[in-house]
Amino acid sequence: MKRTERLHALSEMLRRNGSRGCSADRLAREFDVSVRTVKRDLAALERSGAPLWSRPGPGGGFGMAVGASLPPVSLSPAQAVALLAAVSAAPDAPYADLASAGIQKILDVLDPRTRARADELAERVWVNPPPSSSRAIRSALEQAMAEQRVIRLRYTAADGATSTRDVEPLLFASTNGQWYLVGWCQLRDAIRWFTVSRIERASVTKTACSGHTLQEVGEPPANARPVHARGE
């Protein structure tokens, strides 16, 4: 059994056993591996985000929260490197840090042979990304978008004029190598596109967005599309 298959089977066995859990010895016998290998696999599952629990002492063992499961992970070395390259080349993309952490979770549960080949191939892909904007600003923008809360911006326009705006975030957009926050500007009472690199400060307020929709933004640029369309 390949390691990726064993990790999936291990997670499913823990999920089925629920609150009873399983001892490391039992898991080792079930999968015909050593206790050390089982504990290494459990550590990999935990790093990947699986909600594991452990209970020490006689009668103890390992388990997974009821209703939780880890889908099988099967990537080729080229697919793994494609993910790494995409994130490394676009550090200003929304949720880039979370994407990087997610990729690391995937790499952690790859079988050793695939991981080694992916690591070797990754050394053959170099990137020279542009300077990244403030992590604090990007975090605030990401939080406001995810939670649909008004964000207060200190913004300098192309003509040099600086203002403070309360904005209801609607979407992130990238065009011509530049990232924008598109939202309803309460100061202008209209949809506005804010260049992320021109945002000097950003803070998430406690005010919920009032319900403006993506349709109000209008037609996207000719080559623009969602990063994942529904049904694809």
C-alpha positions as CSV (number, residue, x, y, z in Angstrom):
1,M,0.0,0.0,0.0
2,K,1.4,3.4,-1.0
3,R,1.8,6.0,1.8
4,T,-1.0,8.3,0.4
5,E,-3.4,5.3,0.3
6,R,-2.4,4.3,3.9
7,L,-2.9,7.9,5.2
8,H,-6.4,7.9,3.7
9,A,-7.2,4.5,5.1
10,L,-5.7,5.5,8.4
11,S,-7.9,8.6,8.7
12,E,-11.0,6.7,7.7
13,M,-10.3,4.0,10.3
14,L,-9.9,6.6,13.0
15,R,-13.1,8.4,11.9
16,R,-15.1,5.2,12.0
17,N,-13.9,4.3,15.5
18,G,-15.0,7.7,16.7
19,S,-14.7,8.3,20.4
20,R,-13.3,4.8,21.0
21,G,-10.1,5.5,19.2
22,C,-7.3,3.1,18.3
23,S,-4.0,2.3,19.9
24,A,-0.8,2.7,17.9
25,D,-0.1,-1.0,18.3
26,R,-3.5,-1.9,16.7
27,L,-3.0,0.6,13.9
28,A,0.5,-0.8,13.2
29,R,-0.9,-4.4,13.0
30,E,-3.8,-3.3,10.8
31,F,-1.5,-1.7,8.2
32,D,1.4,-4.0,8.7
33,V,3.9,-1.3,9.6
34,S,5.9,-0.4,12.6
35,V,4.5,1.7,15.5
36,R,7.1,4.3,14.6
37,T,5.7,4.5,11.1
38,V,2.2,4.8,12.4
39,K,3.1,7.7,14.7
40,R,4.9,9.4,11.8
41,D,1.8,9.0,9.6
42,L,-0.4,10.4,12.4
43,A,1.9,13.4,12.7
44,A,1.6,14.0,8.9
45,L,-2.2,13.8,9.2
46,E,-2.2,16.3,12.0
47,R,0.1,18.7,10.1
48,S,-2.3,18.4,7.1
49,G,-5.2,19.7,9.3
50,A,-6.9,16.5,10.3
51,P,-8.6,17.0,13.7
52,L,-6.8,14.2,15.6
53,W,-6.9,13.6,19.3
54,S,-4.8,11.4,21.6
55,R,-5.4,9.9,25.0
56,P,-2.4,8.8,27.0
57,G,-2.1,5.8,29.4
58,P,-3.6,2.3,29.5
59,G,-6.6,2.1,27.2
60,G,-5.6,5.2,25.4
61,G,-4.9,5.8,21.8
62,F,-5.6,8.0,18.9
63,G,-8.8,9.2,17.2
64,M,-10.5,11.7,14.9
65,A,-13.4,14.0,15.6
66,V,-16.7,12.5,14.6
67,G,-17.7,13.5,11.1
68,A,-14.2,14.4,10.1
69,S,-12.3,12.8,7.3
70,L,-9.3,13.5,5.1
71,P,-9.8,13.0,1.3
72,P,-7.1,11.1,-0.5
73,V,-4.2,13.2,-1.7
74,S,-2.6,12.1,-5.0
75,L,-0.4,14.5,-6.9
76,S,2.3,14.0,-9.4
77,P,5.7,15.7,-8.8
78,A,4.8,18.2,-11.6
79,Q,1.5,19.0,-10.1
80,A,3.1,19.7,-6.7
81,V,5.7,21.9,-8.3
82,A,3.0,23.7,-10.3
83,L,1.3,24.7,-7.1
84,L,4.5,25.8,-5.5
85,A,5.5,27.9,-8.6
86,A,2.1,29.6,-8.8
87,V,2.1,30.7,-5.2
88,S,5.8,31.7,-5.2
89,A,5.4,33.9,-8.3
90,A,2.3,35.7,-6.9
91,P,3.0,36.7,-3.3
92,D,0.6,39.6,-3.6
93,A,-2.4,37.4,-4.6
94,P,-5.2,37.3,-2.1
95,Y,-4.8,34.5,0.5
96,A,-1.3,33.7,-0.9
97,D,0.0,32.9,2.6
98,L,-2.9,30.5,3.3
99,A,-2.3,28.9,-0.1
100,S,1.3,28.4,0.7
101,A,0.4,26.8,4.0
102,G,-2.2,24.6,2.3
103,I,0.4,23.4,-0.3
104,Q,2.7,22.5,2.6
105,K,0.0,20.3,4.1
106,I,-0.4,18.5,0.8
107,L,3.4,18.0,0.5
108,D,3.5,16.6,4.0
109,V,1.2,13.7,3.1
110,L,2.8,12.8,-0.2
111,D,4.6,9.5,-0.3
112,P,8.3,9.9,0.2
113,R,9.2,9.0,-3.4
114,T,6.8,11.5,-4.9
115,R,7.9,14.1,-2.4
116,A,11.6,13.6,-3.2
117,R,10.9,13.9,-7.0
118,A,8.9,17.1,-6.4
119,D,11.6,18.6,-4.3
120,E,14.2,17.8,-7.0
121,L,12.0,19.3,-9.8
122,A,11.2,22.4,-7.7
123,E,14.9,23.3,-7.7
124,R,14.6,23.6,-11.5
125,V,12.0,26.4,-11.3
126,W,13.2,29.9,-10.3
127,V,11.0,32.9,-9.7
128,N,11.8,36.6,-9.1
129,P,8.5,37.9,-7.7
130,P,7.8,41.6,-7.3
131,P,8.1,43.2,-3.8
132,S,5.2,42.2,-1.7
133,S,2.8,44.7,-0.1
134,S,2.4,45.0,3.6
135,R,1.3,41.7,5.2
136,A,-0.8,43.6,7.7
137,I,-2.7,45.4,4.9
138,R,-3.3,42.2,2.9
139,S,-4.5,40.4,6.0
140,A,-7.0,43.1,6.7
141,L,-8.3,43.1,3.1
142,E,-8.6,39.3,3.2
143,Q,-10.4,39.3,6.5
144,A,-12.8,42.0,5.4
145,M,-13.6,40.1,2.2
146,A,-14.1,36.7,3.9
147,E,-16.3,38.2,6.7
148,Q,-18.0,40.7,4.4
149,R,-17.3,43.6,6.8
150,V,-16.6,47.3,5.9
151,I,-12.9,48.1,5.7
152,R,-11.4,51.6,6.4
153,L,-8.7,52.5,4.0
154,R,-6.0,55.2,3.9
155,Y,-5.6,55.5,0.1
156,T,-3.5,57.6,-2.2
157,A,-4.9,57.9,-5.7
158,A,-2.9,58.1,-8.9
159,D,-3.0,62.0,-8.8
160,G,-1.4,62.0,-5.4
161,A,-4.6,62.9,-3.4
162,T,-4.9,61.0,-0.1
163,S,-8.1,60.2,1.6
164,T,-9.8,57.9,4.1
165,R,-12.5,55.6,2.7
166,D,-14.9,53.2,4.2
167,V,-15.3,50.4,1.6
168,E,-17.6,47.4,1.3
169,P,-15.4,44.8,-0.4
170,L,-16.9,42.9,-3.3
171,L,-14.0,41.2,-5.1
172,F,-10.3,41.1,-5.7
173,A,-9.2,41.5,-9.3
174,S,-5.9,41.2,-11.1
175,T,-5.3,42.8,-14.5
176,N,-2.1,43.8,-16.2
177,G,0.0,42.5,-13.3
178,Q,-1.8,44.7,-10.7
179,W,-4.1,43.7,-7.9
180,Y,-7.2,45.7,-7.1
181,L,-9.8,45.7,-4.3
182,V,-13.2,46.4,-5.9
183,G,-15.9,47.6,-3.6
184,W,-18.6,50.0,-2.7
185,C,-17.0,53.2,-1.6
186,Q,-19.2,54.9,1.0
187,L,-17.5,58.3,0.4
188,R,-18.3,58.3,-3.3
189,D,-21.5,56.3,-3.0
190,A,-20.3,54.2,-6.0
191,I,-18.3,51.2,-7.0
192,R,-14.6,51.9,-7.0
193,W,-11.4,50.0,-7.9
194,F,-8.6,50.5,-5.4
195,T,-5.0,49.6,-6.4
196,V,-3.8,47.4,-3.5
197,S,-0.2,48.9,-3.7
198,R,-1.6,52.4,-3.1
199,I,-3.4,51.4,0.1
200,E,-1.3,52.9,3.0
201,R,-3.4,51.6,5.9
202,A,-6.3,49.2,6.3
203,S,-8.4,48.2,9.3
204,V,-11.5,46.0,9.5
205,T,-14.5,47.6,11.2
206,K,-17.3,45.9,13.0
207,T,-19.9,47.1,10.5
208,A,-21.3,44.4,8.2
209,C,-21.6,45.1,4.5
210,S,-25.0,46.3,3.4
211,G,-25.6,43.8,0.6
212,H,-24.1,45.2,-2.6
213,T,-23.7,42.5,-5.3
214,L,-21.1,41.4,-7.8
215,Q,-23.5,42.4,-10.6
216,E,-23.1,46.0,-9.6
217,V,-19.4,45.8,-10.5
218,G,-20.4,45.4,-14.2
219,E,-18.6,43.4,-16.9
220,P,-15.1,42.1,-16.0
221,P,-12.1,43.0,-18.1
222,A,-12.0,40.9,-21.3
223,N,-9.5,38.4,-20.1
224,A,-10.7,38.2,-16.5
225,R,-12.5,35.2,-14.9
226,P,-13.1,33.8,-11.5
227,V,-10.3,31.6,-10.2
228,H,-12.8,28.7,-9.9
229,A,-16.1,28.8,-11.7
230,R,-19.0,26.8,-10.1
231,G,-19.5,23.4,-11.5
232,E,-15.9,23.1,-12.9
